[in-house]
Amino acid sequence: MQTIRTFAPPTALALALVAGVALLPALSAAADAPAPAPVDGIRCDQMEGAVFHIHQHLAIFDHGKAVLVPSDIGRPVAAGCLYWLHTHTNDGIIHVESPAFKTFTLGQLFDIWGQPLTATNVAGVKVPKGQIRVYVNGAQYKGDPRKIELAQHTDIAIEAGSPFHDPQAFSDWQGQ
């Protein structure tokens, strides 16, 4: 008669311990890695700044189709730090978490993101000059979008190419 061995499934604690041991070299490397260079005077710090903490919303449209504003803009995982301007999720909510009260702009966020924000290119969406419309809190904005101030609950929509529509106001701040 042959004996069949059965093994109990690993416990959650055992799995967590194995996962933790597997992550230790990566975490150690991130802790030892030098922080990325400041962008536009904004540092990538180990912790979120606690002095100035506000949120904004950014929506981008490519010829009427929504473009995903990705999670983790300004949060380079390998470096284990985060810039004072960053995103956590892909819902377009921007977090300003700074160690000092300052004025921040949409252009600074795009610079941290590493994406263009010009009269003909919005995060890689290229259109002829005159084909970008910008809205701030529901009103069309005629100035340089790079200079839009990121104040509490500023709602920014950028349309690159037609069809153009008045954007819907963002209101899902989730207590932020």
Secondary structure, DSSP 8 states (H G I E B T S, - for coil): -----------HHHHHHHHHHHHHHHHHHHHHS-----BTTB-EESS--SSEEEEEEEEEEETTEEE---TTTT--GGGT-EESEE-SSSSSEEEEEESS----BHHHHHHHHT--BSSSEETTEE--TT-EEEEETTEEE-S-GGG-B--TT-EEEEEESSS----------TT-
